[in-house]
């Protein structure tokens, strides 16, 4: 008996030790999911500390009831070369009634719950090949020689196979998607004829393949092709389509990117001449004075006449069309006003959304400081029916008694003009991302005055990505049910892992969330981001090619210059979302990132990649004989009065794009970041691209790009530029950044810190310490207060590397200008822009203009009521890090040191 008790005791002890060991090997993080409907797809990126997660297979997710749910995980990047553990992971699942989930991970953690209906994905890449995705209730087919989009859609809610009887939609021959141009060469006569000068596109698919992140629950098909044209001089226009399908679900999410390759105006050709500020040679240069006298710059040539998608629907018997408008003014949150109609056999029902000066043939009218402008129109119209308002909800459905098709456009109001249209006679359903019922989109200049020192037009090669939802569903539903289904996907759930988790992972360095007790510093961030969101809905900063961008300077109740992302404004909003879990910050980060990827970068012309999809050896040689890539592909636009009229070699920021790839699973973020990395590698500007702020910014960009790709070509380029930086530092008294570009200190402190995450580089550590020492001993005032305030983060890095408290104390002291007082009320409670702008300056503690350069008559360009450009250097990339360090010290009073 005694022996039995002893054995039992030993067994219990061993079991307890085993349980303790298992418990110690299990990590856990809570995930807050906002605005999730049951069954809605949730996809998010989550970072892990170095060495914390060895494999993406070692995780599981529990719902609010502590039950494991089915998930799909994808390793996005690792900590290599420092460590082979996971750095970023995508997690996908379908939401239930829970608002909070737990991600558990560890050596002993394994997933034990899987989807009941895994996706079947076929990808036949032959010359006449096809791709097929089966989700259970849905099967889609994309043919290389078909419509250029989806060629067949089978819908079977019983999930017991497919036959021709289940076909609910088919493609339109080479018109599944389209980008039609209006050539204004014909002058006034063509304007008298509805279709004169319109060049109708034909969509041709070249490649389609399975994209990263595909698995049993979530499949992604990437389709690449071109629009071909008839008119001489109209170049083929590349397009890229990402089709997202979901296990057990009858809906698709589509991201479609068009490229504008037309000639934007009637100016004289440059014939190889280049503007001096972006010249790659010294012989053929633009005479800016002569060019400003070219009246053709303000006359549009190739305009966008229409763009979008088309499907042929296959429904029987009596049909029903459903949609909705949102009540209230264009800036207000209203209620749903439903529309339901039984059309005749020859009826055309459309939902049309437009706004002020959609075609952009002249400068857009804006609100004044006291009152918002009008001009937003939303119409639902058909044979004998009409509903009007200012805002569409962005969706439309056509159905019979047994099944239906719903299409929804993301940001239909914000990205006007667009239209959803059902033609009962032809049996077609169109989603127009540029409506043919609006004037064609013009890319001509508003005037021929120099902007950024040049009289240019670089619209050729910009892109635009649109997000569209296609839902195939049972018929006979009321409008409210149809709306509920599609809105759950259109307004997708937002997942957040908590500010502490993002910070402790170290992927962006350690930074503070909100609620830290440093209210003045926290307000300096929150108020500023909300001020820009307020103006977005006041001015408004809307339109197909403008939405997502913000203006730079606010003087005399007027905004000047589109910002075009300087300096990494989209990354600023991603950081604020990580700090706060604020969905407004998340939506702005997405919109700003997508705008800057598309409109603020150069994407064309570049040759098609040879992937080995064919058996003909000549195809490789043909690909090698394609024209050389345009030298400016990958280079960004400069801030200017119009998005595409000025460029500069140092104006492109990839950190926000890559963050959208990490956190949102947005593939285009990495795709466009690679364009910029390849632009650096080509070195089109020779040594000019390896000096000054171009050098500092490229180090940050390349460090982020190598971290996500581990591509040696980017590492080689990065290392060479780091060596140049170290060599130049020796000639500058220990300072890394030359005084001319003192405001760009953050590029180096964040960029080199990223390098130190991956490599053991004592030489770079010494460089950062020496730089901090120089900035400490000789505070930089060379570019007004921008240089002084941008030195805060380099001082914090010096503190982190040395432990010397004096650097943190000085960083805190220099931050004394940054805290703001409390506004009388919340930002969004203000009735007008003027009062809010006045109060923004009242609460500010920023200094007045100094001796350095300023803007428009000694007005400081770092005013608190201005935009995010200077704010990026003075606040955004330092305040979260300053707060985090001060929380753990006794230096809170250092703001007031003598």
N, C-alpha and C positions, 0 to 999 in steps of 0.2 A: 504493500500500500504506500509506504514511504517512498519507494522507488518510483511508483506511478505518479505520485504527487510531484516528485522532483522532475520527472520527465515532462509532466504537464507544465510545470513552472518554466522549464527551459524552452519548451515549445512556444509558450506565451511570450517569453522574453524575445525569442528570435523573431516571432511574428510582429511584435511591437517595434523591434529594431528595423525590420523590413518595411513596415508601414511608415516609420519615421523617415527612412531613406527615400522611399517613394515620394512622400510629401515634400521632402527637401528638393527633389528633382522636378517638381511641378511648379511652373511659373504661371502667373495669371494676370490678365489685364482686362478691365471693364471697358466695353464699347457702348457708347450712347448712340442710338440710332433715332434720328428725328424724322418726322413727317413720313413714316413708313406705314403703308397699308398692308394687311395680311396678304402674303403671296407676292409682294413687290420684290424685285431683285435688288440685292444690296451688294455692292462691290466697293472695296476700299483698300488702300495701302496702309500697312503698319510697319514701323521700323523696330529693329531689335538692337540691343547693345552688342558690342563686339564679343563674340564667344558665347552668346546667350542661347542661340538656336542653331543647331547643327544641320537640320534638315527641314524642308517644308512639310515632310511627312509626319513630323512630330508635333502636331497641333490638333486641337479639336475646339468646337464652339458649343457652349451651353446657352440655352435661352433663359428667360426670366424665371422659369420654373425649375431651373437647374437640370433640364433634360438636354442631352446632346442632340444636335441637329445636323443634317447633311450639309457639307460644305465642299468647296473646291479651292485649292490653294496653289499658288504659283510663286516660285522664287523669282524676284525681279532683279535683285542685285545682291552681291556678297561683300564682305569686308576685305576681300582679296585686294592687294597681295599681303596685307598685314595678317589676315586670319581668314579661314575658309568658311566661317559661319555666315548665316543669312543676315543681310543688312535690311533689305526691304522685301516684304511679302504682300502679295495680293490675296485677299480672302473674299470669297463669294458665297452667298447663301440667299435663301428666300426668307423674307421677314414673316414673323407670326404676330401674335398680339403683344409681344414683348417690346419694351422700349429700351431695354438694356440687356446686353449679352456679355458673355465672358469668353475670352480666348485663353485657353490653357495650352501650355507648351512644356516640353521637357523630354529628356532621354527616354522616359518610360511612357510617354503619351502617344497614343495611336488613335486614329479615327476609327470608330466602330459603326457609325450610321452613314448610309450612302443613299443616293437618290434611287427612287423606284423606277424611273424612266430615263436612263442615260441617253444622251444625244448620240445619234449616228451621223457621222460626217464623212462624206465621200468627196475627193478632190481629184478629178481626172484632168491632168494638165496637157493632154494631147492638143494638137492644133485645132481640132474640132471638139475639144473636151468640155467638161461641165463640172459644176460643184453642186452637191446636194446635202442638205441638212434636214434631219428628221428629229423633231422634238417630242413626238407623241401625238398631240393633236394637230401638229403642223408639219408640213414638208415643203421645202422650197427648192427650186432648181435655178441655177444661173448658167447659161450657155455662153461659150466664147463667141459664137456666131449669132447671138440672139439680139435681145433688146438693148443690151448695155446695162441692164439692171436685173431685176428678178423676172424670169421667164415663165415660171409656173408656181402657183401656190395651191397646195392641197390642204383642205381643212376637214378634219374628222374628229369631233370631240369625243367619240367613243373609243378612240385610240386602238383600233383593231385593224389597221392597215389602210392602204390608199388605192383608189381606182380613179378613173377619169370622172366618175360621178362626184368625186370630192374636190375637183378643181373649182376654186372660188375666184381666182384671178390669173391672168396671163399677161405677158409683156407686150409692149407695142414695138413693132419691128424697128430696131435701131433708135427708138425714141423712148426707151424706158427711163432714161434721164436725158436732159438736153440743156444746151447753152446756146441760144440763138442770138445772133448779132444783127444790129441795124447799122448798115454802112451809110453814112451821110454824105458820101462823095457826090451823090446825085443832086444835092442842094434842095432848093425850095420845092421842086416838082415832086420829089419823093415824099416830102412831108404832106402832100395833098392826097397821096394814095396810101391806104391803110397798110399794105404789105410791101410796098416798094422799098427796095434796099435791104430787106430782111434776108439774112443768110441762115437757113435752117440747118441745124447740126445733125450729124449722124453719130451715135455712140458706138464705139468699137472697143471690145475688151481685148487686152493683150495678155494679161496674167491674172490669176486668182490663186490665193494660197491661204493655208491655215495660219492664223496670227497667234502670237504669244498670248497666253491667258486662256486658250481654248481647253476644254475638258468635258467631262460627262454632264456638267450642269450648265455650262455657259460656253458657247462656241462662237468664234469670231472668224468671219471670212473677209479677207482683204481682196478687193477687186481693183485692178489698175487698167486704165484705158485712155482713149483720146476721143475728143469730138472732132470729126472731119467736116470740112466746109466746101462749098462749091465755088465761091467767089475767089478770084485770083488775089493773092495778097493776104488772105486770111489763113494764118498758121493753124495747124492742128493744136487743139487745147487739151492738155492732160487733165484727167480726173482720177480721184481715188475714192473708193467707197468701202466703208467698214460696215458689215452686216452682222449684228449681234443677235444670236438666237438663244433660247432658254429652255431647259429641260421641263417638259410637261406644260409648257406655256404656248399660247397661240399668237404671241406678239413678237415683233422685231423692233430693235432700235438700230437706226441707220445714221451714220455720220458720212456726209458726202461733201467732198472738196472739189470745187471747180477752180480753174486757172484762167485768168483773163490774158489772152495773147494778142488781142487786137491792137491797132494803132490808136492811141487815145485822143489825138487831136490832128489838126491839119497843118502843123508846123513843118518847116523845111527839115528834111532828114539831116542828122548830124554827120553822116558819112564818116564815121570813125572818130570824130572829134569828141573830146571828153572835157567835162568840167574840171577846173583846176583843183578843187578840193577833193575830188575823187579820181584824179588822173593817174593812169598807170604808165604814161609816157609824156614826153615834153614837147612833141612836135605838133600834134593835132589837138588844139585846145579850143574851147568854146569862147567866142567873144560875147560875154554876157550882155554888153551894151547893145550889140547888134541883135542878139537873140531877143532881148526885151521888146524890140520893135517888130517882131514877127507876130502879126495878128492871128496867125493860124493856131497859136497856143491856146487861145480862148474859144476855138471853134471845135466842137466834138466831131470825131470821125466814127470809129467803131464803138457803138454803144450796146449795152446789153438790152435786148428786146424782151427776152423771157428766159427763165431757167427753172428747172425743177424736175419732177418725176411724173410718170404716167403709168397707169395700169388699166387693163381691160377687166371689168368685173363680170362674173358669171352668176347671175341671180335670176330667179324665176318668179312669175306672178307679180302681184302688186308690190310696189317698192315703197320704202319709207326713208326720208332723208331727215337727219337730226343734226343739230349743232347748238351753239349758244353764244351769246354775247355777255360781256360783263357790264353791269350797270355802273353809272358814275362817270366822272371825268377821267381823262387818260392817265392821270397820276394817282388816282384814288384806288383804294381796294374796295371793290364793289361786290355785289352778289350775282348769282348766275341767272340769266334770263334765257330760258330754253326756247328752242325752235324745233318744231316737228311738222313735217309736210309730206303728203302723199302726192308725188309729182305725176304729171301725164307722161305718156311715152316719148314725147318730143321736148320735154322740159330740160332746162339747164339751171341748176341751182348752184350758187356760188357764195362763198364767204370771203369777202375782200377786205383787206386791211391796208391802210396807207396813213401817211402823216405829212408834216410840213416839208415842202421842197424835196420830195423823195428822189427825184432824178439828179439832184445836185448840180444843175446847170448854172446856178448862181449861189452865192453864200447863203446858208440856211438862216432864216429868221430865228431869233432866240427870244426867250422871255426877258422882260426887264426886271429890275430888282424888286418890283412890287406886285407883278401879276404874270402868271404863266400865259404862254401863247396858246391859241387854238390851232386847229388844222388836222387833228386826228379823226379819221373816219373809219368806221367798221360797218359793213353792210352785209346782210344776208338777203339775197334776191333770187327771184325765179318768176315763173309765169303767174302773175297776179298776186305774188306774195312779196313782202319786203319787211325787214327789220333793220333799224339803224341805231347806231350808238357811236362810241369812240374806241371801244376795245373789243376785239374778238378774244374768246378763250383759247383759240388755236386748234380746234378739232372739228371734224365733220364725219358723218357716218351715212352709209347707204346700206339698206338691208331688205331682205324679203322675210317671209315668215319663218324660215329655217336657219338662215345665216346672214352675216353682214361683214362689211369692211369699214374700218375707221382709220383715218389718217390724222395725225396731229403734228403741228410744227412747234418746236421749242422757240420761245421768245418771238411769237408772231407779231406782237405789238412793237417790241423793241427793235426788231430787225426788219421793219417794214421797208418796201411794200411787198405783200405776198397775198396768196389767194389759194383757197381750196375749192375745187369745182367738180361737179358731177354732171355729166351729159347723158341723159337717159336714152336719147336716140342712138348715140354711138356706143353706149355702154362703157364709157371711160370715166376714170377718176383721176384728176390731176392735182398735184400739190406744187404750186408755183412758188419758188423761193424768190423770184422776181416776177411780178404779175405782168402779163401782157396788157392789162387794162390800166397800167400806169405808163407815164412817159418813159422811154428807155433811159437807162442809167448812163450818165455822162462822166467821163474821166478827164475832160478838158480842165485847164486852169481857169480860175475865176478872173485872174488878171495876169499880166506879164511882168509884174514887178519882181525883182530878186527876193527870194526867201531863203534864208540860210546862205546868202551870198551867191546863189545860183538861180538861173531861170530854167528849171528843169521840169520834166514830167516822167516819172518812173512807174507809172501805173502798170505798164506792160510787165507781166510776171507776178502780179499779186494774186492772192487766192481768197476763197471764202468757203468756210465749212458750215454746213447746216445740219442740225439734229432733227430727225424725223422719226415718229413712231407709227408703225403699221400694226393694227390689231384686227385679227380675224376672229369672229365671235358668232354666237348663236343669234338668230333673228328673233323678232317679236319682243325685244327688250324695250323698256321705256328709255327716254333720253337721259334720265338721271343715272341709270345703270350703265349705259354705254359710256357716259362721261366718267363715271367712277373708275371703270376698268382702265381707260387710257390715261387718265390723270395720275394714277398710281405709278405709271412708268414714265410719263412725261416729266412730272415733278419728282424726280427720283429721290429715294431716301438718302440722308446724309449721315455718315458714320464718323464718330470722333472718339479717339482713344484717351483723351485727357491731356492737358498741357504738360503735366508732370511726366507722362510717358514719352511724349515726343522729345522733351528736353533731356530726360535721363538716357535716352537712346544715343544721344550724342551726334546724330546724323547732321544736325545743323548747329552743333554746339549747345551748351546748356543755357537756356533762357527761361524767363519767368512767365507764368500765366497771368491771369487777372486775380483780383482780390488779395493782393499782396500787402496792402497797407500803404503803398506808395501811390496814393490816389492821384496826385498831381501829374506824375509821370505816366500813369496808366491813362488818365484822361487825355494827355497830349497825343496818344495814339488813337484812342477810340473816337474822340471828337473829330480828329482830322479825317479818318476813314469815313465816318458818317457824313461829314461835310461834303466829301466828294460824291457820296451816294445821294445826298440831298440835291446837289447840283445836277446829277445825272437825270433826275426826275423833275428838275426845274427848267433847265435850259431848253429842250432836253438833249442829252447826248445819246440819241437814238439813230437808227438807220442801218441798212444792210451792211455798209462798210465802215460805219462809225461806232456802232454799239460795242462797248467794252473799253473804248478809249476815254480819256478825260483830258481836260485842258490844263495848261501850265500856270498861267498868271492871271490873277484877279485884281484889276486896278480900275478905280472909278466905276464900280459896279458892272464891269465888262470882263469877259474871259478872253485870253489870247493864246493861240497856238495849241494844236493837238500835241499831246505829250509823246506819243509813239514809244511808250514803255520806259523811257529813261527816268531813273536807273533801276531796272527790274521791278517795276511797279506791281506786276502780277505776283511776284514773289513776296512783296510787302503784304498783300492781301492774304496769301497762303499762310504767312507767318501769323497774322492776326487771327485767322481762323483756327490755327493750332493753339493759340493762346486762349481763345475765348469760346470756341464751339459755336460761334455766331453764324447762322446759315446765310445771313446777308453777306458776310465776308466770304463765305464759300462760293456763293453765286457770282460775286464780283471777281473773285480770283479766277473762276472758270471763264467768265466772259472776257475779262481783260487778257488772260493768257491766250484764248482762242483768237481774239482780235490781233494781238501782237504777232502770233505765229503766222497768221494769214496775210494781214495787210501791211504789217511793218517789216516784212522780210521779202527778199527777192527769190522767186522760186523757178524762174524760167528765163531763157531756154537752157535746157540741159538734156543730154542724150538719154535714151532709154537704157536701163541696165540690162546686160545679157546675163540670164540666170541659168542657161543650159536647159530650157524647157523643150527645145526641139532637137531633132536628130541631125539636122543639116549642118555640116561643118561651116558652110558659107555664111550661116546666120551670125556666127561669131565675127567673121571678117566684115560683114555688113555693119555690125554694131560698132566695130572699131573705126569705120569710115564715117560715122556720124559727125556732124559739126561739133566743134569744141564747145565746152560748157561756157556760158556767159560769165565773164569775170566777176560780175557782181552778185551771182547767186550765193545766198547765205549772208549777204550784208544787209544791214537794217536801214530803215528810214530815219531821217532826222526830224525832230520836232519842227512843225511848220503849220501854216494856215490851212493847208490841205494835207491829207494823209500821204500823198505820193509825189510831192513836188520837190523834195530835198533829201539828199542822202549824205552820209558821212561814215568814214571807215570805222569809227569807234562806237557806233550806235547799234548795238545788238546785245541782248541780255538773255542767256539761256537758263539761269537757275529756276525761274518760275515755270518754264516749259517742262523742265525735267521733273520739277515737283508735281506738276499736273499728271505726269506719267506715273510717278511713284504713288501719289495719294488718290488719284482719281481713275487710274488705269486708262488714261487718255493717250493712245498710241502716237497720235500726231505730235505730241510734245517732244518725244525722242526723235521722231522723223525730222522735224524742223531743226532741232538742236544739232543733229548730224550735218545738216546743210551748212550751218555756221562753222562747225568744226572743220569740215572739208574746205571751207573758204579760208580759214586760218592756214591750213596746210598748204594751200596753193600759193599763199604769200603774194597776192597780186600787186600789193603796194611796195614790194621790196622791203628795205629797211625802215620805211615810214611806218609800216604796220607793226614794228617791233620796238617802238619807243613810246614814251609818254603814257597817257591814259589808255591808249590802244594796247600797250603791253600789259598794264595792270589788269584791265578788264579781260583781256584774252586769257590770262592766267586763271582768273576765277572761272570763266566759261569752260576752258579746257579741263580744269580740275574736276568740275561737275560732270562733264561729258565723259572723261575717262573713267570716273568712278562708276557710272551706270553701264558703260559699254565694255570696259576692260580691253579696249581696242588699242593695240600697241602703237598705231600710227598717231593717235592723239597723245599718248604718253611721250613719244619721241618729240613731238612738237612742244608739249608742255615743258619737258625737261630743258630743251634748248632755250625757251623763253625764261625759265627760272634762272638759268645760268646767266643770261643777259641781265636779268634783274639784279642778281648778286654782284655782277661786275659793275653795273652802274651805281649801285649803292656805295661802293668803295670811293667813288668820285664825288659823292654828295654828302660827305660828312656824317655818314651813318644813316641818313634818311633814305628810305626806299623811293618815295614819291617826290618828283621834282616839284618845285614851288608853283609852277604854272598850273599844275593839276592837283593841288593840295586837297581839293574836295573829294578826290577819288581814293582816299586812304582805305575806305571800307573794302574796295575791290581786293586789295592785297591782304588785309587782315582776315577776310573770310575765305578768299581763294587759297592762300597758303595754309590756313588752318585745315582746309579740306585735304590738301596734299599730306599734311602730317597725320591725318586719320589713316592713311594708307601706307605711308612709308616712314621708316626711321631715318630722319634727315636732320642730324645735329646742326648742319650748316644753315638750314632754313630756320631752325629754332633760334640760333644765334642772330640771324638776320632780323627776325621779328623783335627780339629783345633789344638789339642795337637801335632798331627803328623806334621802338617805344621810348628808349632812353633819350634819343634825339628829340622826339616830340615833347617829352617831359621837360627837357632842358631849354628848348626853344619853341614855345607854343607857336603853331603856324597861324598867321593872320594874312597870308598872301592872297587869298581869294575871298576876302571879307570873312564873315563868320562861318561860311561853309567849311573852310579848311579847319578852322579852330574846332568846330563841333564834330566834324568827321574824324577827328583824331581820338575820339572817346573810345571807340572799339579797339583800335590798335593798342591803346594804353591798357585796356582790359586783358587783351592777349598777352601783353608784357607781364601783367600781374599773374595770369594763369601759368605762364612758363617759369617765372622766377619766385613767386610767392612774396615778392616785395610789395608791401602794402602801400607804398607811396604812389605806385602807378594807379591803383584802384582809387586812392584818395583823390588823386588829381583828376581821374576820369569823372568821379562824382562831382568835384568842384566845377569842372567844365560843363557839367550837365545842369548847372544852376539856372540856366536860361530856359530849360526845356519844360519844367512843370507848368501846367496851366491851372487857373482857378476854375471854379465850377460855374457852368452856364446857369442862367435863371431857370431854364427848363430843358428837357431833352431836345436833342438836335431836331428830331422829326416832329416836334410839337410846334415849330415855328411856322407862321403863316406866310412868310415871304423871305426871299433871299437877302434883301438888303438889311433887315434887322438882324438876321443870323450872322451875316458877314461883319456887321458892326460889333456884335457881342463877341465874335471870335477874336477880334483884335483887342477888345477890352480885357479879356481873360488872359491874353498872351503876355509872356515875360521876355519875349525875344527882343534883342537890342535894335536900335534904329540903324540907318545906313551908316556905313563906315567910309573909309577912304578908297576902297577898291571899286571894282566895276559894279554898276547897279543897272536898273532898268527904268526907262521912261522918267527921267528927271529925278534921280536920287531916291526913288522908291525902292526899298530893299526887296530883293527877290526871294528872301527867306521869310517874308511875312506869313503869319500863321494862317491867314485866309487864302493864301495861294494854293497851288496844287501840290502834287506829290514828288515833283522832280527834286527840288532842293531838300524837301522833307526826307527823301530817301537817304541822303548823305548826312543830314543833321540829326534825325530822330530814329527812323525805321530800323536801321541796322545796328543801332547801339542801345536804345532804351531797354528792350527786353533783356539784354545781357547785363546791363548796368543794374537793373533791379535784382536780377538773380544773385549777383555777387554781393550786393548790399544787404540782402536778407540774412546772410550768414556772417555778418561782421558787426562791429560797433561803430561804423562810420556814417550812420544815418544823418548826422549833423554836418557832414562835410560839404553840403551845399552852401553853407554860410561861413566857411573858413575864411580867415583873413589872408 
